[in-house]
């Protein structure tokens, strides 16, 4: 999978479209957020067959196990390759924080969720808190 020539524009459009979107298992959760960003940048949909197939954390975990993965990071590793240190992540790479996947920007990443007192949508997590990363080439 290779980033398209206009990947930055495509990623920006995707992020703008979900900036205030409500969290929804199977369509707009941490697993789908990373997959949607990769799809926007590369045209490759590594979550095909998973979309809208689960409506809760439990059914999402069950679906992952049915297709041979014990976690979201295991699925992302199978699709994007081995993890890299967070310090090496570049804009558009996929990053890990507390078991969730997000999209690296510069010194922060966008994750799906909410912060108390803020509207639902994208949440910023500083680079210092990332636990792993995957290169989107």
N, C-alpha and C positions, 0 to 999 in steps of 0.2 A: 504494500500500500504506500502510495506516494502523495505528498501534499500537492494540491493543485497550484498552478501559478498564482491564482488570486485567493489563496487560502486565508490570508489575513482579512480580506473583505468578507469572505464567507463566514469565518469565525465570528467576526464582529456582528454580522447580520443575525447569526444564530443566537449569540448572547443577548442582543437587543430584544429578540423575540421572546426570550424566557426571563427577562430581568425581574418581572413581578408575577410570573406564572406560579400558581399554587402547586405544591408537592402532590404527586399522584403516583402511587405504585404502578409499575408497568409501562408508564409513558413519560413521566417527568420525576424520576427519582435519581439517586446518585449513579446507579448503573446506566440508566438510559441517558443521563446528562453527558457522561463521558462518551458513550457510543454516539450520541447525536453530534457532539463536537467533532469527533473523528470523521463521521459521515460528512459533515459540512466541509471539513478541510480536505478530505481525500476522495469522497464519493463512495467509499467502502463502508458497508453497514455490517459491522461485526456482531450486532445484536439482532440481526434478522432471525425471525423465529421465536424471539423472546418478547417482543413488544406486545403489550396488552394481554399477555398470557398469565399474569399474576396480579392480584389486587391487595396483597398484604405482604409484610416482611416474611411471614412463615411460608406463604405460597411461593414467594420469590426464591427463598432458600431451597425449598423443595424442587423447584424447576431447575435451579443451578445444579443440584445433586443429580437430577435425572439426566442431565446432559454431561455429567462427569466432572463437575467442579465443586470444590468444597467452600469456595468463597468468591467474592467479586474480584479480589486481587488475582486469584488463580485464573479466572476467565480472562482478565485483561492481559496477564502474562502470556497466556496461550495465543492471544490475538495480536499483541504488540511486541512480544519478546521480553527478555529479562528486564527486571527493574534496574534502574540507574539511581545513583545517589541524588537526593533532592537538589543538592547544590549544582548539579549539572543540567537540571531541567530548564528548558527554554519555553518561550511563549508558545502555547498551543499543545504542549506535552500534557499527558495525563498524570495527575499526582494523587497521592493517598494521604488521608487524614482520618484517623479513628475508624478505619474500615470502609470509609466512603471514598469515592473517586471524584475528582474535580479537574478543572482546566487551568493550567498554569498561565499566568500573565507575566509579570516581571517579578516583583517582590511579594506577590500575593497570588492566590488562585481563587477561582469562582467555584463554589459548591452549591448544591441545591439544598434549601432548608429555610430556617427562619431564626431570627434572634429575638428574644423577648422584647416586646415594645416596637418592633420593626415589622413592616409588611413581609409576607412570604415572598420568596423569590431567590435570587442569587445572594449568597453570603460570601464575604471575603475571609480567607484564612491566610495569615502571613506565612511566608516561605519557611521561617524558623520552626513552624509546627508541622510541616510536611514530614511524612514518615517514609516515603518512597516515591518513585516516579517512573514513567515509561515514556520512551521517545516515540513521537509520531513523526515519521520521516517524510 
